[in-house]
Amino acid sequence: MTDNVLAGGSVVDPEAKPKRYTELMKTFNETVANHPQLESLLIPIGDGMTISRVKR
């Protein structure tokens, strides 16, 4: 589980004020979403949360 994956909306909204970790979260989200051994779900509530599990 990873918390704050939307970084206050700055990850998805170019008009939002970027946080110091916005670019890191963008890279993390892309990596997790495209990782061939993971199944992931991003929950867009608050600052966002991602739940991932290893595929079997």
C-alpha positions in Angstrom: 0.0 0.0 0.0 1.2 3.5 -0.8 -0.4 6.7 0.4 -0.4 10.2 -1.1 0.1 9.0 -4.7 -1.8 11.9 -6.2 0.2 14.5 -4.2 -2.7 16.8 -3.5 -3.9 16.5 -7.1 -0.6 17.9 -8.6 0.1 14.5 -10.2 -3.0 14.8 -12.5 -3.8 18.5 -12.6 -1.3 20.8 -14.2 -3.0 23.8 -12.6 -2.4 22.5 -9.1 0.5 23.7 -7.1 3.3 21.1 -7.3 4.6 19.5 -4.2 8.3 18.7 -3.8 7.6 15.0 -4.5 5.1 15.5 -7.5 7.6 14.2 -10.1 8.6 11.3 -8.0 5.0 10.2 -7.5 4.3 10.5 -11.3 7.3 8.2 -11.9 6.2 5.8 -9.1 2.6 5.7 -10.4 3.8 4.9 -14.0 6.2 2.3 -12.8 3.7 0.5 -10.6 1.0 0.7 -13.3 3.3 -0.8 -16.0 5.1 -3.4 -13.8 4.5 -6.8 -15.3 4.5 -8.7 -12.0 2.0 -6.4 -10.1 -1.7 -5.9 -10.1 -2.5 -2.4 -8.8 -5.5 -0.3 -7.9 -5.3 3.5 -7.4 -8.0 4.8 -5.2 -8.6 8.5 -5.9 -9.8 9.6 -2.5 -8.0 12.5 -0.8 -4.3 12.4 -1.8 -4.8 8.9 -3.3 -3.8 5.5 -2.3 -2.4 2.6 -4.4 -2.8 -1.0 -3.4 -0.6 -3.5 -5.2 -0.1 -7.2 -5.1 2.3 -9.6 -6.8 0.7 -11.6 -9.6 0.8 -15.4 -9.2 
